[in-house]
Amino acid sequence: MNSLQHAFSERNQKINKIEKIKEVKTPMSVYKELQSISSSGLENLNEEDVSFFLKCFGAFLKKDGKFMLRLRIPGGQLSMMQAARIGELSKAYGEDYIDITTRQQIEMRYIKLENLYRVIKGLDEVGISTFQTGVDNFRNIVTSAFDGLGVLNVIRTKPLIDALQSIFLKQDEWIGTLPRKFNTAILGTTINDCNIYGHDCCFILAQKENETGFNLYLGGRVGVQARDTGLFVKESEVKAAFHAVIHLFKKYGFRDNRNKNRLHFLLEAVGMEAFVEAIKAQSGLQFEDSGKVLAKEEFMLDESGVFDLGQGLSAVHISIPSGIFTGESFIEVARLAEQVEGEIRLSVEQSLYIVTESEKVNSVKESLLFDIYQRYHNTYFNHQIACAGTATCAFGVIANKPDAIAMANFLQKEVPIPGGKVRMYWSACPKGCGIHGVADIGFEGCIAKDAEGNKVDGVHIYLGGKATKEAKEARQLYRSLPLSEAKYMVKRLMEIYRDNRYDDESFESFDSRVLCKLSTDEIVQLIEV
């Protein structure tokens, strides 16, 4: 613990205006006044409520004077009743608009202040919380979309997620009291479909001799993959290990510079070895050494829209462009899931699945909803991510979601690749909410210049992120490329993939086999030949 205490004391602990207010006003006290706040009018909102307290329960005031509301969906698993309620509230109060996020969450938008309490209360009635989904809190805990289902599953993690949430959710001592936001993921399947290495705290399916459990990785953030602690955590030890990590982060995490307050920077300062010893001391557990990671199978969707999970189960994929959905469609998802006695699962790649017995799949495939989204079951939409852009995010540099959709439509028309898999992830700014750094092809929004020197929307293009058999950040291929030019560069790259891939080879595997052996200059020459 000495190195932790030393690092903590070395960093200047600034007390800002919000910190002083928190001494006499708490998120829970504000929440108790939410009904009154909702009826008070925008002009009477306190600055501290808008900038901090309302965000502690997921309410973000946007430039149009309306709120975005972020919903916590643990593990991306929804009941039919919950999905229907989200759809109904979105239609009634949120302009029938829904975003599915990269943390398996839902974001409702365009909610007026006068309806904010009504919406939050309506969600709470069906067991959906918006608590601690913003600012310095524990964000939604993610896992595989197929957690607990079929042959891919080894350990069902939803009970563990519930146990971890019980530590902090709606608990005064944990609401808005962290040095910075804290992302957690726990994976119990043999495929990594939840960016498992990209979080502050990662429990990754592993085997130690004859026992399955998790290897603990820590310190992931945008642009940085989490590192192995060297610890193997049994199912029965997960809650204690997590509690120790977050206790140490809360007590010793830096609070002086918001750009350097994530767990990654504490680990960088004290070293992983010292932090691991502190985990052991805090938890009272010794833990075994790391086991063998089991999450290394390739996950590929095809044009059918159906993914066979084995054991008589299938997942019907609703491929949602850039995660943009509607309340009306969500109500239909709930109806279809109930009809086939299925389950609803949200994915990190901003889409959803209706999981049911294989013999009932046709009932979903014959629906109008499936027909509407069928055209997005292709190489360029199946594994697409795009975070909010300039339309709804103050940090956005480009429109982003429309750009991602336009690029995918263009590529599908010009270079269709049946049976291919390409993960194209878009971030509207350097903050990287679209996790472009782990994509096969990643796009980061920027301002570029066209041939005449005019400022236009552009992207930095990244290549070769890894998420299946290893964790690896992508390398930059192009910098400040106008969007009007970028699509032709990516088109050529897709032609190279199409013409040289093995049967059923994903772009990630193709990059490892071919492109990784070339320098970026050599790849650019191939593209621009």
Sequence and secondary structure as in RCSB ss.txt:
>XXXX:A:sequence
MNSLQHAFSERNQKINKIEKIKEVKTPMSVYKELQSISSSGLENLNEEDVSFFLKCFGAFLKKDGKFMLRLRIPG
GQLSMMQAARIGELSKAYGEDYIDITTRQQIEMRYIKLENLYRVIKGLDEVGISTFQTGVDNFRNIVTSAFDGLG
VLNVIRTKPLIDALQSIFLKQDEWIGTLPRKFNTAILGTTINDCNIYGHDCCFILAQKENETGFNLYLGGRVGVQ
ARDTGLFVKESEVKAAFHAVIHLFKKYGFRDNRNKNRLHFLLEAVGMEAFVEAIKAQSGLQFEDSGKVLAKEEFM
LDESGVFDLGQGLSAVHISIPSGIFTGESFIEVARLAEQVEGEIRLSVEQSLYIVTESEKVNSVKESLLFDIYQR
YHNTYFNHQIACAGTATCAFGVIANKPDAIAMANFLQKEVPIPGGKVRMYWSACPKGCGIHGVADIGFEGCIAKD
AEGNKVDGVHIYLGGKATKEAKEARQLYRSLPLSEAKYMVKRLMEIYRDNRYDDESFESFDSRVLCKLSTDEIVQ
LIEV
>XXXX:A:secstr
 HHHHHHHHHS     HHHHHTTT  HHHHHHTHHHHHTS GGG  HHIIIIIGGGGTEEE TTS EEEEEB GG
GEE HHHHHHHHHHHHHHSTT EEE TTS EEEEEE HHHHHHHHHHHHTTT B TT SSSSB   B  TTTT T
TTBSS  HHHHHHHHHHHTT GGGTT SSS B EEEE BSB  S TTSSSEEEEEEEETTEEEEEEEE  BTTB 
 EEEEEEE GGGHHHHHHHHHHHHHHHS  S GGG SHHHHHHHH HHHHHHHHHHHHT   EE  EE   B   
  TTSEEEEETTEEEEEE  GGGEE HHHHHHHHHHHHHTT EEEE TTS EEEEEEGGGHHHHHTSHHHHHHGG
G STTTTTEEE   TTT TT SS  HHHHHHHHHHHHHHS  TT    EEEESSTT TT GGGSSEEEEEEEEE 
TTS EEEEEEEEE  B SSS B  EEEEEEEEHHHHHHHHHHHHHHHHHH  TT  HHHHHHHTGGGS HHHHHH
HHH 
